[in-house]
Every structure is written in structure tokens, then in C-alpha cells.
Amino acid sequence: RNDPFLGTANREPIISRSPFKPLFISSSFNRNFFIFLFLLLSSGIFLSTAFSKTIEPEGINSDAEQFSNMAWIKGGTFVRGSNFKENQDTLKMCRKYDRACRLWWFSDEFPLKLVTLKSYWIDIYEVTNKQYLEFVKATGHRPALDETCTTDSCWEGNLWKGNSFSMLIRNQPVTQVDWYDAVAYCKWKDKRLPSEAEWEKAARGPSGNIYPWGNGSPRGRATYNKKWQGIATMTSVGSYPRGVSIYGLHDMAGNVWEWVDDWYMRTYYSVGTKKYPKGPATGKYKVLRGGSWINYPDSLRSAFRRWSEPDVRFNDTGFR
């Protein structure tokens, strides 16, 4: 019979036509030899297959998916905070829009320090409505809306209606999520919120830029200084290529405020550690960074710090 491994099995002996004594090989020997050869080759194929499965990294697809749309930030030192001269310049900028501005508003950024961090990964984009809906459907977590509203103006700040929303905002950053919602989403993704120091370095780079893109105006680089216009208020993530940080992160200024992991302490930049800072151990408020669609340029600066109670939801606040 014909077989890709055995070849053609002859029933007649093989006869040599040389002048030497003919060599006779029985058909049973021929068959057994080819069977042995077949088993040997089969074993080799099996071992090769088994070996290739052993050396292939497990979960390579899941790892690739987890780190897609993330940026790796190399460890080292970076410039954190602001000095007194920068605070004075910020006050002048603030008073162009709000005469009530006071210098102490920016005192929690003081002093300017070199801070050391380990290497880490951080999302390139803010979490979108589409991504958050996947989390809600998979876990039964509450939707992204403020169900405590008692006035029409408050309800207008909710872009979600139950577990649905307009398809026009699917790629806009999710809002109306508190700090605990953000933490729950991150755990579902096997990730975590960035620390305040990690967020600031990812935004302004190692040398302390005023904004993620450098020191120029936010115009054409961020969503800011807007009034509430419902689904037209915010922009889809990644809408401003000219506004990316040195590490390629989008929307680190404007669009929505972003929850970070740290508790807030006004004097933390003065008294906290300079090596791998993670904020105070406890507190009443959590830190928000980056400014939003409603803010002026002074609040979009990468050094600006805001705080809020962790269980409060806003229509200008999300996370990455």
C-alpha cells in the first residue's frame, strides 16, 4: 500500500542485478523495517510539537492585549511641582479669566523638587464610555451617572440613560464616576490608578514642562474653556495630536479631570518623600489632575492639583 512514511511495500524479494551473490530480503523484514521507521518519525514529530508548546510563553495574547494602548515610562528622576516664580506667573495667567484668583491657590504645588520613580506603564488614553459600558455589562457595576440628582439641571449632566448612551459619545471619556468606580474598573482590567507622581511625570516629562506638549498655549491642543453642551461638550479621546505628552499620552490636559490613587495633602510636596512617593497613608480627599473642558489654561498646567471627596461624581471627571 502507498503511505507517505512507509512508501510502497513489496511482497516479492528485492533482487540485485550485480555480479555478486544476490541478496534476498524477506517481505516481512521489509515491512517491519518501514514500520520501525514510521514509529521513529512519528515520535520525532510528537516530541517536536510538545517541545514547541513548552517554550511558547503562556498568555502571550492576553499580555499583548493588556499592554496595548499603554505607554512605558522609564524610571528615574523628574521635576515635580512649581517654584515661587512659576506660582506668580500662574497667578497672572489666572487673573486674565478670574479676578478672584489668589496666590495661595497654587501653594500646594510648592516647592519644585527632583523626585524619583520606578518604571511603570500608563494608559495612553482616558477610559471611554464604550470601554466603561463593557465593564458595567460584565460585572453588573452601576452605570456612569449621578442617580442622586434632584434637579433637572443636575440630570442634564448625565450623558448615560441607564446602561445606554448616544453612539456619538462612545469614544468620549467616561464621566460621572467616583474614585471607587475608577478603582473597580482598574481591578477588572488587572491594572491600577496611577499615583499622583506617576501621573505628573507622564504628563510633563522629566524636565518639568508647563503643559504636556511644552510651554505653548493650549489652543488647538486641548478641550477647555467651554460651557456645557451635552453630548457636544467633550471630544473623543485622542482628538489633539499636537497635544500629546513627550511619552505620547493624549488628553493629559483638558477634556476631563482624572482621578489618581493618592490621598490629598496640601503640604505633601514639602514634607513627603522624594523617592517613590505614593501620597499620604490616609485622608479625606483624593487627588484629581489635568483640568477639564470647563477650566481655563492655568488649571490645565501639569503641576496643578485639585482634590475631591472620593465618593462624589462630576460631569467633568473621569480617569485613565
Secondary structure by P-SEA (a helix, b strand, c coil): cccccccccccccccccccccbbbbcaaaaaaaaaaaaaaaaaaaaaaaaaaaaacccaaaaaaaaaccbbbbbbbbbbccccaaaaaaaaaaaaacccccccccccccccccbbbbcccccccccccaaaaaaaaaacccccccccccccaaaaaacccccccccccccccccccccaaaaaaaaaaacbbbbcaaaaaaaaccccccccccccccccccccccccccccccccccccccccccccccccccccbbbbccbbbbcccccccccccccccccccbbbbcccccccccccccccbbbbccccccccccccc
